[in-house]
Amino acid sequence: CEPTRGLACDRAARRCIHRPVAAEGGACLSQIVTNPAEPASAMCGEGYECLNRNDFGQGRCQALSADGAACNGFESSCAYPARCQAGRCTLPGAVSCGP
């Protein structure tokens, strides 16, 4: 299922289901659906991620951070394939040349 197109996986039925796509700052739900009976909450579009989720997987769509941008690993997510390392979005295998 392609989450950026509003498709989520209904694991129980083993099929993709449609969910609305939220804009930046919009309410969202994590991309994996575990209970098909839950309301059709929106998912985030391409370039965004559902962050600051609560225990039920509900959060807000926030833009992914670019390479070199500040991040904290919890509230700021780096655009793939970068990862949050030492407070910055860093590409795998990148070497830091100073502070």
Backbone as XML, in Angstrom:
<?xml version="1.0"?>
<chain id="A" units="angstrom">
  <residue number="1" name="CYS">
    <atom name="N" x="0.849" y="-1.193" z="0.000"/>
    <atom name="CA" x="0.000" y="0.000" z="0.000"/>
    <atom name="C" x="0.884" y="1.242" z="0.000"/>
  </residue>
  <residue number="2" name="GLU">
    <atom name="N" x="0.552" y="2.196" z="-0.823"/>
    <atom name="CA" x="1.343" y="3.427" z="-0.960"/>
    <atom name="C" x="0.746" y="4.526" z="-0.074"/>
  </residue>
  <residue number="3" name="PRO">
    <atom name="N" x="1.365" y="4.792" z="1.099"/>
    <atom name="CA" x="0.805" y="5.756" z="2.037"/>
    <atom name="C" x="0.691" y="7.175" z="1.474"/>
  </residue>
  <residue number="4" name="THR">
    <atom name="N" x="1.614" y="7.590" z="0.614"/>
    <atom name="CA" x="1.566" y="8.953" z="0.086"/>
    <atom name="C" x="0.388" y="9.155" z="-0.856"/>
  </residue>
  <residue number="5" name="ARG">
    <atom name="N" x="-0.279" y="8.083" z="-1.224"/>
    <atom name="CA" x="-1.478" y="8.178" z="-2.069"/>
    <atom name="C" x="-2.746" y="7.876" z="-1.268"/>
  </residue>
  <residue number="6" name="GLY">
    <atom name="N" x="-2.613" y="7.864" z="0.059"/>
    <atom name="CA" x="-3.773" y="7.663" z="0.905"/>
    <atom name="C" x="-4.186" y="6.220" z="1.083"/>
  </residue>
  <residue number="7" name="LEU">
    <atom name="N" x="-3.271" y="5.275" z="0.860"/>
    <atom name="CA" x="-3.596" y="3.862" z="1.039"/>
    <atom name="C" x="-2.919" y="3.325" z="2.292"/>
  </residue>
  <residue number="8" name="ALA">
    <atom name="N" x="-3.679" y="2.631" z="3.096"/>
    <atom name="CA" x="-3.158" y="2.037" z="4.320"/>
    <atom name="C" x="-3.440" y="0.545" z="4.294"/>
  </residue>
  <residue number="9" name="CYS">
    <atom name="N" x="-2.691" y="-0.186" z="5.085"/>
    <atom name="CA" x="-2.828" y="-1.638" z="5.115"/>
    <atom name="C" x="-3.800" y="-2.061" z="6.207"/>
  </residue>
  <residue number="10" name="ASP">
    <atom name="N" x="-4.849" y="-2.747" z="5.806"/>
    <atom name="CA" x="-5.767" y="-3.380" z="6.739"/>
    <atom name="C" x="-5.209" y="-4.785" z="6.945"/>
  </residue>
  <residue number="11" name="ARG">
    <atom name="N" x="-4.456" y="-4.962" z="8.018"/>
    <atom name="CA" x="-3.752" y="-6.232" z="8.243"/>
    <atom name="C" x="-4.702" y="-7.410" z="8.416"/>
  </residue>
  <residue number="12" name="ALA">
    <atom name="N" x="-5.831" y="-7.173" z="9.064"/>
    <atom name="CA" x="-6.769" y="-8.272" z="9.301"/>
    <atom name="C" x="-7.326" y="-8.814" z="7.984"/>
  </residue>
  <residue number="13" name="ALA">
    <atom name="N" x="-7.677" y="-7.909" z="7.062"/>
    <atom name="CA" x="-8.253" y="-8.329" z="5.786"/>
    <atom name="C" x="-7.185" y="-8.552" z="4.712"/>
  </residue>
  <residue number="14" name="ARG">
    <atom name="N" x="-5.948" y="-8.198" z="5.015"/>
    <atom name="CA" x="-4.818" y="-8.341" z="4.091"/>
    <atom name="C" x="-5.094" y="-7.636" z="2.760"/>
  </residue>
  <residue number="15" name="ARG">
    <atom name="N" x="-5.504" y="-6.347" z="2.879"/>
    <atom name="CA" x="-5.768" y="-5.558" z="1.682"/>
    <atom name="C" x="-5.491" y="-4.087" z="1.974"/>
  </residue>
  <residue number="16" name="CYS">
    <atom name="N" x="-5.379" y="-3.284" z="0.931"/>
    <atom name="CA" x="-5.198" y="-1.845" z="1.064"/>
    <atom name="C" x="-6.561" y="-1.172" z="1.160"/>
  </residue>
  <residue number="17" name="ILE">
    <atom name="N" x="-6.645" y="-0.163" z="2.027"/>
    <atom name="CA" x="-7.871" y="0.625" z="2.115"/>
    <atom name="C" x="-7.510" y="2.093" z="1.922"/>
  </residue>
  <residue number="18" name="HIS">
    <atom name="N" x="-8.463" y="2.888" z="1.417"/>
    <atom name="CA" x="-8.219" y="4.304" z="1.154"/>
    <atom name="C" x="-8.437" y="5.125" z="2.411"/>
  </residue>
  <residue number="19" name="ARG">
    <atom name="N" x="-7.556" y="6.081" z="2.643"/>
    <atom name="CA" x="-7.675" y="7.039" z="3.736"/>
    <atom name="C" x="-7.403" y="8.422" z="3.162"/>
  </residue>
  <residue number="20" name="PRO">
    <atom name="N" x="-8.034" y="9.471" z="3.659"/>
    <atom name="CA" x="-7.763" y="10.819" z="3.169"/>
    <atom name="C" x="-6.326" y="11.235" z="3.485"/>
  </residue>
  <residue number="21" name="VAL">
    <atom name="N" x="-5.787" y="12.174" z="2.704"/>
    <atom name="CA" x="-4.423" y="12.674" z="2.906"/>
    <atom name="C" x="-4.511" y="14.068" z="3.523"/>
  </residue>
  <residue number="22" name="ALA">
    <atom name="N" x="-3.837" y="14.273" z="4.659"/>
    <atom name="CA" x="-3.865" y="15.548" z="5.381"/>
    <atom name="C" x="-2.752" y="16.477" z="4.902"/>
  </residue>
  <residue number="23" name="ALA">
    <atom name="N" x="-2.996" y="17.771" z="5.000"/>
    <atom name="CA" x="-1.996" y="18.788" z="4.686"/>
    <atom name="C" x="-1.102" y="19.007" z="5.911"/>
  </residue>
  <residue number="24" name="GLU">
    <atom name="N" x="-0.066" y="19.815" z="5.749"/>
    <atom name="CA" x="0.838" y="20.120" z="6.861"/>
    <atom name="C" x="0.046" y="20.683" z="8.041"/>
  </residue>
  <residue number="25" name="GLY">
    <atom name="N" x="0.306" y="20.145" z="9.223"/>
    <atom name="CA" x="-0.367" y="20.579" z="10.436"/>
    <atom name="C" x="-1.698" y="19.886" z="10.676"/>
  </residue>
  <residue number="26" name="GLY">
    <atom name="N" x="-2.162" y="19.121" z="9.687"/>
    <atom name="CA" x="-3.441" y="18.431" z="9.820"/>
    <atom name="C" x="-3.350" y="17.214" z="10.712"/>
  </residue>
  <residue number="27" name="ALA">
    <atom name="N" x="-4.485" y="16.846" z="11.278"/>
    <atom name="CA" x="-4.549" y="15.653" z="12.115"/>
    <atom name="C" x="-4.299" y="14.421" z="11.256"/>
  </residue>
  <residue number="28" name="CYS">
    <atom name="N" x="-3.563" y="13.456" z="11.798"/>
    <atom name="CA" x="-3.215" y="12.262" z="11.031"/>
    <atom name="C" x="-3.193" y="11.042" z="11.935"/>
  </residue>
  <residue number="29" name="LEU">
    <atom name="N" x="-3.071" y="9.899" z="11.290"/>
    <atom name="CA" x="-2.980" y="8.622" z="11.971"/>
    <atom name="C" x="-1.797" y="7.879" z="11.371"/>
  </residue>
  <residue number="30" name="SER">
    <atom name="N" x="-1.132" y="7.061" z="12.163"/>
    <atom name="CA" x="-0.004" y="6.299" z="11.629"/>
    <atom name="C" x="-0.437" y="5.508" z="10.401"/>
  </residue>
  <residue number="31" name="GLN">
    <atom name="N" x="0.504" y="5.119" z="9.575"/>
    <atom name="CA" x="0.216" y="4.563" z="8.268"/>
    <atom name="C" x="-0.257" y="3.117" z="8.283"/>
  </residue>
  <residue number="32" name="ILE">
    <atom name="N" x="-0.110" y="2.424" z="9.382"/>
    <atom name="CA" x="-0.537" y="1.025" z="9.448"/>
    <atom name="C" x="-1.837" y="0.942" z="10.227"/>
  </residue>
  <residue number="33" name="VAL">
    <atom name="N" x="-2.824" y="0.397" z="9.627"/>
    <atom name="CA" x="-4.136" y="0.264" z="10.260"/>
    <atom name="C" x="-4.193" y="-1.087" z="10.946"/>
  </residue>
  <residue number="34" name="THR">
    <atom name="N" x="-4.453" y="-1.083" z="12.242"/>
    <atom name="CA" x="-4.539" y="-2.347" z="12.963"/>
    <atom name="C" x="-5.988" y="-2.723" z="13.237"/>
  </residue>
  <residue number="35" name="ASN">
    <atom name="N" x="-6.888" y="-1.747" z="13.207"/>
    <atom name="CA" x="-8.297" y="-2.015" z="13.468"/>
    <atom name="C" x="-9.134" y="-1.394" z="12.355"/>
  </residue>
  <residue number="36" name="PRO">
    <atom name="N" x="-9.666" y="-2.191" z="11.434"/>
    <atom name="CA" x="-10.416" y="-1.645" z="10.314"/>
    <atom name="C" x="-11.697" y="-0.938" z="10.728"/>
  </residue>
  <residue number="37" name="ALA">
    <atom name="N" x="-12.162" y="-1.112" z="11.951"/>
    <atom name="CA" x="-13.380" y="-0.464" z="12.414"/>
    <atom name="C" x="-13.131" y="0.972" z="12.878"/>
  </residue>
  <residue number="38" name="GLU">
    <atom name="N" x="-11.869" y="1.376" z="13.056"/>
    <atom name="CA" x="-11.593" y="2.732" z="13.525"/>
    <atom name="C" x="-11.929" y="3.753" z="12.435"/>
  </residue>
  <residue number="39" name="PRO">
    <atom name="N" x="-12.200" y="5.012" z="12.821"/>
    <atom name="CA" x="-12.564" y="6.022" z="11.831"/>
    <atom name="C" x="-11.456" y="6.232" z="10.807"/>
  </residue>
  <residue number="40" name="ALA">
    <atom name="N" x="-11.828" y="6.660" z="9.637"/>
    <atom name="CA" x="-10.864" y="6.850" z="8.540"/>
    <atom name="C" x="-10.089" y="8.151" z="8.722"/>
  </residue>
  <residue number="41" name="SER">
    <atom name="N" x="-9.184" y="8.168" z="9.685"/>
    <atom name="CA" x="-8.351" y="9.336" z="9.916"/>
    <atom name="C" x="-7.386" y="9.517" z="8.759"/>
  </residue>
  <residue number="42" name="ALA">
    <atom name="N" x="-6.978" y="10.745" z="8.531"/>
    <atom name="CA" x="-6.092" y="11.063" z="7.415"/>
    <atom name="C" x="-4.665" y="10.596" z="7.678"/>
  </residue>
  <residue number="43" name="MET">
    <atom name="N" x="-3.935" y="10.394" z="6.583"/>
    <atom name="CA" x="-2.510" y="10.100" z="6.622"/>
    <atom name="C" x="-1.794" y="11.282" z="5.988"/>
  </residue>
  <residue number="44" name="CYS">
    <atom name="N" x="-0.492" y="11.385" z="6.177"/>
    <atom name="CA" x="0.291" y="12.487" z="5.625"/>
    <atom name="C" x="0.720" y="12.188" z="4.196"/>
  </residue>
  <residue number="45" name="GLY">
    <atom name="N" x="0.779" y="13.230" z="3.379"/>
    <atom name="CA" x="1.211" y="13.093" z="1.999"/>
    <atom name="C" x="2.725" y="13.013" z="1.881"/>
  </residue>
  <residue number="46" name="GLU">
    <atom name="N" x="3.209" y="12.910" z="0.661"/>
    <atom name="CA" x="4.627" y="12.788" z="0.384"/>
    <atom name="C" x="5.387" y="13.996" z="0.920"/>
  </residue>
  <residue number="47" name="GLY">
    <atom name="N" x="6.507" y="13.748" z="1.597"/>
    <atom name="CA" x="7.331" y="14.801" z="2.176"/>
    <atom name="C" x="6.929" y="15.187" z="3.586"/>
  </residue>
  <residue number="48" name="TYR">
    <atom name="N" x="5.924" y="14.508" z="4.131"/>
    <atom name="CA" x="5.436" y="14.788" z="5.480"/>
    <atom name="C" x="5.364" y="13.488" z="6.266"/>
  </residue>
  <residue number="49" name="GLU">
    <atom name="N" x="5.375" y="13.620" z="7.589"/>
    <atom name="CA" x="5.252" y="12.446" z="8.438"/>
    <atom name="C" x="4.355" y="12.775" z="9.612"/>
  </residue>
  <residue number="50" name="CYS">
    <atom name="N" x="3.618" y="11.788" z="10.084"/>
    <atom name="CA" x="2.733" y="11.953" z="11.229"/>
    <atom name="C" x="3.591" y="11.890" z="12.496"/>
  </residue>
  <residue number="51" name="LEU">
    <atom name="N" x="3.829" y="13.050" z="13.095"/>
    <atom name="CA" x="4.713" y="13.141" z="14.257"/>
    <atom name="C" x="3.931" y="13.517" z="15.506"/>
  </residue>
  <residue number="52" name="ASN">
    <atom name="N" x="4.603" y="13.415" z="16.639"/>
    <atom name="CA" x="4.014" y="13.701" z="17.953"/>
    <atom name="C" x="2.763" y="12.865" z="18.171"/>
  </residue>
  <residue number="53" name="ARG">
    <atom name="N" x="2.844" y="11.594" z="17.784"/>
    <atom name="CA" x="1.693" y="10.697" z="17.918"/>
    <atom name="C" x="1.453" y="10.333" z="19.376"/>
  </residue>
  <residue number="54" name="ASN">
    <atom name="N" x="0.179" y="10.136" z="19.692"/>
    <atom name="CA" x="-0.172" y="9.668" z="21.027"/>
    <atom name="C" x="-0.195" y="8.137" z="21.032"/>
  </residue>
  <residue number="55" name="ASP">
    <atom name="N" x="-0.657" y="7.557" z="22.101"/>
    <atom name="CA" x="-0.672" y="6.090" z="22.215"/>
    <atom name="C" x="-1.580" y="5.414" z="21.192"/>
  </residue>
  <residue number="56" name="PHE">
    <atom name="N" x="-2.488" y="6.167" z="20.582"/>
    <atom name="CA" x="-3.409" y="5.614" z="19.597"/>
    <atom name="C" x="-2.922" y="5.843" z="18.166"/>
  </residue>
  <residue number="57" name="GLY">
    <atom name="N" x="-1.707" y="6.409" z="17.997"/>
    <atom name="CA" x="-1.149" y="6.648" z="16.675"/>
    <atom name="C" x="-1.609" y="7.941" z="16.043"/>
  </residue>
  <residue number="58" name="GLN">
    <atom name="N" x="-2.334" y="8.790" z="16.782"/>
    <atom name="CA" x="-2.827" y="10.054" z="16.242"/>
    <atom name="C" x="-1.803" y="11.161" z="16.481"/>
  </residue>
  <residue number="59" name="GLY">
    <atom name="N" x="-1.561" y="11.978" z="15.446"/>
    <atom name="CA" x="-0.608" y="13.074" z="15.567"/>
    <atom name="C" x="-0.923" y="14.182" z="14.586"/>
  </residue>
  <residue number="60" name="ARG">
    <atom name="N" x="0.113" y="14.939" z="14.168"/>
    <atom name="CA" x="-0.013" y="16.039" z="13.219"/>
    <atom name="C" x="1.017" y="15.863" z="12.112"/>
  </residue>
  <residue number="61" name="CYS">
    <atom name="N" x="0.616" y="16.205" z="10.873"/>
    <atom name="CA" x="1.537" y="16.102" z="9.733"/>
    <atom name="C" x="2.567" y="17.229" z="9.796"/>
  </residue>
  <residue number="62" name="GLN">
    <atom name="N" x="3.831" y="16.868" z="9.744"/>
    <atom name="CA" x="4.915" y="17.843" z="9.745"/>
    <atom name="C" x="5.869" y="17.508" z="8.609"/>
  </residue>
  <residue number="63" name="ALA">
    <atom name="N" x="6.432" y="18.556" z="8.011"/>
    <atom name="CA" x="7.368" y="18.366" z="6.903"/>
    <atom name="C" x="8.613" y="17.638" z="7.386"/>
  </residue>
  <residue number="64" name="LEU">
    <atom name="N" x="9.141" y="16.749" z="6.541"/>
    <atom name="CA" x="10.395" y="16.060" z="6.849"/>
    <atom name="C" x="11.540" y="17.060" z="6.739"/>
  </residue>
  <residue number="65" name="SER">
    <atom name="N" x="12.534" y="16.927" z="7.604"/>
    <atom name="CA" x="13.692" y="17.827" z="7.610"/>
    <atom name="C" x="14.679" y="17.451" z="6.516"/>
  </residue>
  <residue number="66" name="ALA">
    <atom name="N" x="15.284" y="18.464" z="5.906"/>
    <atom name="CA" x="16.251" y="18.262" z="4.824"/>
    <atom name="C" x="17.606" y="17.830" z="5.384"/>
  </residue>
  <residue number="67" name="ASP">
    <atom name="N" x="18.472" y="17.325" z="4.500"/>
    <atom name="CA" x="19.830" y="16.945" z="4.898"/>
    <atom name="C" x="20.531" y="18.143" z="5.531"/>
  </residue>
  <residue number="68" name="GLY">
    <atom name="N" x="21.153" y="17.927" z="6.697"/>
    <atom name="CA" x="21.877" y="18.973" z="7.403"/>
    <atom name="C" x="21.019" y="19.792" z="8.346"/>
  </residue>
  <residue number="69" name="ALA">
    <atom name="N" x="19.710" y="19.655" z="8.276"/>
    <atom name="CA" x="18.815" y="20.414" z="9.152"/>
    <atom name="C" x="18.869" y="19.870" z="10.572"/>
  </residue>
  <residue number="70" name="ALA">
    <atom name="N" x="18.513" y="20.714" z="11.526"/>
    <atom name="CA" x="18.480" y="20.301" z="12.924"/>
    <atom name="C" x="17.350" y="19.299" z="13.135"/>
  </residue>
  <residue number="71" name="CYS">
    <atom name="N" x="17.582" y="18.343" z="14.021"/>
    <atom name="CA" x="16.573" y="17.342" z="14.361"/>
    <atom name="C" x="16.820" y="16.895" z="15.791"/>
  </residue>
  <residue number="72" name="ASN">
    <atom name="N" x="15.816" y="16.266" z="16.373"/>
    <atom name="CA" x="16.009" y="15.738" z="17.725"/>
    <atom name="C" x="15.603" y="14.283" z="17.832"/>
  </residue>
  <residue number="73" name="GLY">
    <atom name="N" x="15.229" y="13.681" z="16.721"/>
    <atom name="CA" x="14.900" y="12.261" z="16.719"/>
    <atom name="C" x="13.501" y="11.936" z="17.179"/>
  </residue>
  <residue number="74" name="PHE">
    <atom name="N" x="12.812" y="12.891" z="17.793"/>
    <atom name="CA" x="11.458" y="12.630" z="18.267"/>
    <atom name="C" x="10.443" y="13.516" z="17.544"/>
  </residue>
  <residue number="75" name="GLU">
    <atom name="N" x="10.643" y="14.838" z="17.596"/>
    <atom name="CA" x="9.671" y="15.759" z="17.018"/>
    <atom name="C" x="10.033" y="16.194" z="15.611"/>
  </residue>
  <residue number="76" name="SER">
    <atom name="N" x="11.197" y="15.873" z="15.142"/>
    <atom name="CA" x="11.636" y="16.277" z="13.817"/>
    <atom name="C" x="12.165" y="15.049" z="13.100"/>
  </residue>
  <residue number="77" name="SER">
    <atom name="N" x="11.591" y="14.752" z="11.968"/>
    <atom name="CA" x="11.994" y="13.556" z="11.255"/>
    <atom name="C" x="12.747" y="13.938" z="9.985"/>
  </residue>
  <residue number="78" name="CYS">
    <atom name="N" x="13.779" y="13.212" z="9.693"/>
    <atom name="CA" x="14.611" y="13.489" z="8.521"/>
    <atom name="C" x="14.050" y="12.793" z="7.282"/>
  </residue>
  <residue number="79" name="ALA">
    <atom name="N" x="14.220" y="13.432" z="6.138"/>
    <atom name="CA" x="13.802" y="12.835" z="4.870"/>
    <atom name="C" x="14.713" y="11.648" z="4.571"/>
  </residue>
  <residue number="80" name="TYR">
    <atom name="N" x="14.116" y="10.538" z="4.173"/>
    <atom name="CA" x="14.865" y="9.318" z="3.853"/>
    <atom name="C" x="15.828" y="9.601" z="2.706"/>
  </residue>
  <residue number="81" name="PRO">
    <atom name="N" x="17.062" y="9.126" z="2.753"/>
    <atom name="CA" x="17.615" y="8.123" z="3.659"/>
    <atom name="C" x="18.365" y="8.708" z="4.856"/>
  </residue>
  <residue number="82" name="ALA">
    <atom name="N" x="18.291" y="10.032" z="5.055"/>
    <atom name="CA" x="19.004" y="10.660" z="6.174"/>
    <atom name="C" x="18.436" y="10.182" z="7.505"/>
  </residue>
  <residue number="83" name="ARG">
    <atom name="N" x="19.283" y="10.237" z="8.527"/>
    <atom name="CA" x="18.879" y="9.877" z="9.885"/>
    <atom name="C" x="19.342" y="10.973" z="10.831"/>
  </residue>
  <residue number="84" name="CYS">
    <atom name="N" x="18.668" y="11.103" z="11.954"/>
    <atom name="CA" x="19.035" y="12.111" z="12.945"/>
    <atom name="C" x="20.233" y="11.594" z="13.745"/>
  </residue>
  <residue number="85" name="GLN">
    <atom name="N" x="21.392" y="12.239" z="13.538"/>
    <atom name="CA" x="22.621" y="11.873" z="14.248"/>
    <atom name="C" x="23.260" y="13.138" z="14.784"/>
  </residue>
  <residue number="86" name="ALA">
    <atom name="N" x="23.527" y="13.161" z="16.069"/>
    <atom name="CA" x="24.156" y="14.299" z="16.739"/>
    <atom name="C" x="23.387" y="15.592" z="16.461"/>
  </residue>
  <residue number="87" name="GLY">
    <atom name="N" x="22.053" y="15.514" z="16.406"/>
    <atom name="CA" x="21.229" y="16.699" z="16.258"/>
    <atom name="C" x="21.082" y="17.236" z="14.852"/>
  </residue>
  <residue number="88" name="ARG">
    <atom name="N" x="21.574" y="16.492" z="13.832"/>
    <atom name="CA" x="21.474" y="16.931" z="12.432"/>
    <atom name="C" x="21.027" y="15.763" z="11.569"/>
  </residue>
  <residue number="89" name="CYS">
    <atom name="N" x="20.253" y="16.076" z="10.521"/>
    <atom name="CA" x="19.875" y="15.053" z="9.545"/>
    <atom name="C" x="21.103" y="14.737" z="8.710"/>
  </residue>
  <residue number="90" name="THR">
    <atom name="N" x="21.565" y="13.503" z="8.789"/>
    <atom name="CA" x="22.821" y="13.095" z="8.170"/>
    <atom name="C" x="22.596" y="11.886" z="7.267"/>
  </residue>
  <residue number="91" name="LEU">
    <atom name="N" x="23.169" y="11.946" z="6.084"/>
    <atom name="CA" x="23.071" y="10.820" z="5.164"/>
    <atom name="C" x="23.932" y="9.659" z="5.679"/>
  </residue>
  <residue number="92" name="PRO">
    <atom name="N" x="23.518" y="8.415" z="5.424"/>
    <atom name="CA" x="24.315" y="7.269" z="5.864"/>
    <atom name="C" x="25.713" y="7.325" z="5.250"/>
  </residue>
  <residue number="93" name="GLY">
    <atom name="N" x="26.714" y="7.084" z="6.050"/>
    <atom name="CA" x="28.095" y="7.083" z="5.576"/>
    <atom name="C" x="28.722" y="8.444" z="5.514"/>
  </residue>
  <residue number="94" name="ALA">
    <atom name="N" x="27.969" y="9.527" z="5.829"/>
    <atom name="CA" x="28.533" y="10.879" z="5.784"/>
    <atom name="C" x="29.513" y="11.043" z="6.935"/>
  </residue>
  <residue number="95" name="VAL">
    <atom name="N" x="30.575" y="11.780" z="6.702"/>
    <atom name="CA" x="31.607" y="12.016" z="7.704"/>
    <atom name="C" x="31.597" y="13.477" z="8.094"/>
  </residue>
  <residue number="96" name="SER">
    <atom name="N" x="31.598" y="13.756" z="9.387"/>
    <atom name="CA" x="31.645" y="15.132" z="9.881"/>
    <atom name="C" x="33.079" y="15.618" z="9.909"/>
  </residue>
  <residue number="97" name="CYS">
    <atom name="N" x="33.310" y="16.823" z="9.414"/>
    <atom name="CA" x="34.666" y="17.378" z="9.357"/>
    <atom name="C" x="34.900" y="18.439" z="10.411"/>
  </residue>
  <residue number="98" name="GLY">
    <atom name="N" x="34.072" y="18.535" z="11.384"/>
    <atom name="CA" x="34.291" y="19.534" z="12.436"/>
    <atom name="C" x="33.059" y="19.701" z="13.288"/>
  </residue>
  <residue number="99" name="PRO">
    <atom name="N" x="33.122" y="20.662" z="14.215"/>
    <atom name="CA" x="32.003" y="20.846" z="15.141"/>
    <atom name="C" x="30.773" y="21.395" z="14.470"/>
  </residue>
</chain>
